[in-house]
Amino acid sequence: MKTIQHISDDFIEENCNFKNLIEALRKGFSNTGIEVPMRHHHDFRNPEENKDSTLLLMPAFNPGNDLGVKIVTVSPNNGKYDLPAIQGTYIYLDAHKGNIKAILDAKSLTTKRTASTSALASSYLSRADSDSLLMIGTGALATNLIQAHASVRPIKKVFVWGRNSAKAQTVCDDLKDFPFTCEVVENIENVIRNVAIISCATLSATALVFGKWLQEGQHLDLVGAYKKDMREADDEAILKSSVFIDTYQGGLKESGDIYIPLSTNIITKDAIKADLFELCSGTKKGRTSDKEITYFKSVGHALEDLVAAAHFYNEFTTQK
């Protein structure tokens, strides 16, 4: 019996090339053979915190090749325990014989694939000359989103905003050796009008990005607000924009950034221009003009995990 490999967060961190992972995801979203059931999303009581936590089960199958399932918990108050809000494990299997090939730590797998998915969308939706980025949020995704976006666009200036300025400074410090400058900002409104890309990855329940601030040609990348009653951008932002999502399967139902405007008739489903399957296969277009404001909402998809797990498994076995 073959040994089940353990692929650690450290290995993934040390061996992630965002350009390569983004291209693997582009191929994955173009592969009509990958099957992805609707993920299980279960909120459960967390009495000690007086706030619900969440269990996510995310399976995907590439018949005849591989399959996998990610088991994730989301505990929004974990910051006060100096623990990540999102924790999990990925089980990667052989789709022919059913044996487990590897168990991957899901923290880095998730951050890398999530950031790469946003950058993949940006490659279709942001202007090709986008050279500045505002990062709203200071969690584990922040440095990854910045690096991923910078791998597809010529980013020269990055601004970071967070509720805790010290954490925002840590993000900038972690990126000091990269070929762009990074600066902490105290106020979103003061800088948001002057950047090409706005990336937002927070657990905010209310909007942080307002449509009245958005300017022609900007690209808005919304990654947080993972529940129906949470949102990172207001109604005016979505009304001013061309709207895209990672998948129709989850994107229409799981986050308030899309679900709330749909349920209140601010927009209809017809307002969604395309998902990543359509963009990557070339059946629908992304940005069509330099003046267009583009709005991308990501809720995560099990295809991303399977593609990323296969990518890092190949890296791991190649190096052994």
N, C-alpha and C positions, 0 to 999 in steps of 0.2 A: 504494500500500500504506500502510495506516495505521501511524503511529508506535506502537511498543510503549511504553507508559507505565511509568515507574519510580516506585513508591510507596515512599518511604523510611520507616525507623523514625521519623525526626523528624516526618514528616507524620502518621503514625499516632498518635504520642504527643501531638501538638498538637491533633489533631482527634477524639480519642476521647471521646464522651459515653457513659458506661457505661449509663445508662438506655436510650438509643436502641439500643445494641448488644445489650443484654439482650432487648429487645423483638423485635429482628430474629432473634435466636436462638430465641426462643419460637415465632415464626412458622415458622422453619426446622424445628424439631423437630415441628411440626404438619403439615408438608408431606410427604405420603406419596409424592410424585413424585420426591424426591431419592434418587438411588441411590448407595450407599456400599459398595464392595467392602471386604473385610477388608484392613486395612493390612499392608504388608510390614514385618516387624520382624526385623532382622538384627543380631545381635551379632557383632562382629569383634575380633580380637586387637589390642591396642595395646601392643606389647612394651616401649616406653620407660616406660610407666606401670605395667606388670605388672597391668593391669586392663582388662577388655573395654570397648570403646566400642560405640555402637549407631547403625545407620542405619535411619531410618524413612521409608517412602514412603506417602503418604496421599492417595489419589485420591477424588474425589467428582464426580457428574454430576447436573446439573439439565437433563434432556433438552429440547432446543429453546431453552434459555436460555444457561446457562453451565456451565463445568466447571473443575476445577483439580486440581493435585497439589502437595503440600508435600514437600520434600526436607529432612530434618532429621538432624543428627548430635547424639549425646549423648556428651559426654566428661566423665566424673564428676570427674576431677582438674583440670579447667581453672581452678579457683579459684586455684591456686598460680601460674598464669600471668596472673592478673587478666583472665581471659576467661570469658564465660558458659559454663556446662556445655552448654546447648542452643543450637545455631546452625542456621540454615536459610534457605531461599528458597521462595517460593510462586509458581507459574506459573498465571496466571488466563487462561482462554481462552473464546472464543465457541463454544458447543456446536453451533451450526448450521454454521458455515463452518470451524471448527477453528483459526482464527487466534489468536495470543496477543494478548490485550488489555492485559495488564500483568504486570510482575514486581514482587512485593512483598517487601520485607525481612521475613523470617519471625519475627525476634526479638520485635518489638512486636506483630505480628499474633498470635503464639502466646500471649504473656502476656495480651493484652487479651481474646482469645476464651476462654482458660482461666479467667481470673478471672470473666468474665461468665457462663460456664457454671456455675461454683460459685454465683454470686449468683442465677442463674436457679433452680437447685435450691433455694437457701435461701428463695426466694419461696414455695415450696410446703412446705418442710420445717422451717424455723425458726419460732419463735413470732413473731407480728406485732409484739410489743412488745420484741423483742430489742434491748438497748441497750448491750451490751458484747461484746467480741471478744478472744480470745487468738490471736495469730498466732505459730505455731511455724515458724521458718524465716526466713532473711534474704536469700534470693536475689531475682532479678528479679521473681518472682511476688508477693513479700510486699506491696509497696506497692499493687500492682494488686488483689490479693485484698481488702485492707482497703478500698480505695476502692469496689470493686464491691459488696462486702457492705453498705457504708454507703449505697449508692445504693438499696437495697431495704429496708433496716431502719434504725430511728432510733438508729444507733450513737453513743454519747456518750463511751465509754471504750474504748481499745485498749491491750492489753498485747502486747509483742513479746519473744519468747525466741529466742535463737540460741546456737550453741556459741561464737560470737565476739561478745562484748558490744558491741564497737565497731561491728560491722556492724548489730547491733540498734539501736544509737543512731542510726546513719545512716538507717535506715528511719524512725525517729521524727522525725528532723530533716527528712527529705524531706516529711513530712506535717504540718509545723508550722502551715501556713496553712489546714488543713482544720477543719471545725466539730466536732472531737472531740479529746480529749486522748489523748496517746500516751506510754506509759511502758515502759521496758526492765525486764524481770524476770530474775532470776538463776536461778530455779527454777520449773519448770512446775507442780509439785505445789502450790506455795504459792498459785497464782492460779486454776488450772483449775476448781476447784469453784465459783467465784464468777462465772463468765462465762456468757453465753447461747449464744455461738457459739464453737467452737474450729475454727480453720482451720490445716491442717498441710500445708506444701509443702517437703519436704526430700528429700535423697537417702539417708536413713537406711536401713540394712539391718535394723535391729531396732526394736521398738516404742518409741515415745516417749509415747504416750497409753495409759493403763491403765484398764480398766473400773472398777476399784475407786475411781477418782477421779470418775467421771461421776455427774452429778446429774439428777434428774427435770427434763424440759423442755429439756435442752440439745440443740444441733445440732452434729454433728461433720462437718466438711468435710475429706476426705482427698484431696490432690491429688498428692502425691509418690509414692515407692515404685513406680516404673514397671516393675519387673521382678518375675517370679514369686517370687523368693527375697528380696524386700524388703518391709517392711511398716512402717506408722507407728502402728498400733493393735493391741492384743493380742486374744486370743480372748474374754476377758471383756467387752471393749468391744463386740464384735459381738454377743455373746449377750444383752447388756442392751438392745440397740437394735432399732429398726425400720430395715431395711437397704434402701437405694436405690442405683442405679448410673446412670452416664450412658447406657450402652448395654449390652445383653446381649452384643452382638457382641464387644466388647473387654473389657468389665468383668469377665466371668467368667473370663477367661483370662490377662490380662496383668499383673495386680498381685497381689502376695502378700497384700494386705489382704483380698482376696476369694478368690483361688486357694488359699492355704494352708488357711484354715478349711474350704473345700469339699473339698479333697483329703484332709484329716484327719478328715472327717465331724463337725467341730464344728458346721457348718450344712449344710443341703441347698440346692439351687437354689430350692426352694419358699420359703426364708426371704427371698428377694429380693422386696420388695413391689412395685417398679415401676422402670422406667427413665424417662429424660427424654421419650422419645417418648410414653409412656403418661401421664405427668404433664401434658405440654403439650397433648395432645389431649383431656384430661379423661376418658380411659377408666379411669384409676385415680387414687386419692386419695393425697395426701401425708400430712402430719401430721393426726392425727385427735383428739388431745387435748393439753392443755397440759403433761401429765405425761410424755408420751412422749419418749424419747430417740431422735433420728433420726441416721442414719449414712449419709453420702453419699460414694461412692467415684467419683472421676473419673480416667479414663485417657486421655481425649482422643479426639476423633472427627473424621473428615475433614469431616463436615457442618458442624462449627463453623468450620473454616477456610474453606470455600467461602462460607458465609454472611457471615463477617467480611470476606473478600476483596471480595465483592460490595458490602458496606456501605461499605468504605473507598474502593473504586473509584468508587462513586457520589458520595461526598464529594469525591474528587479531581477528577472530571470536572465536577462542579457548580461548583467554585471556579475552574476554568480559564477 
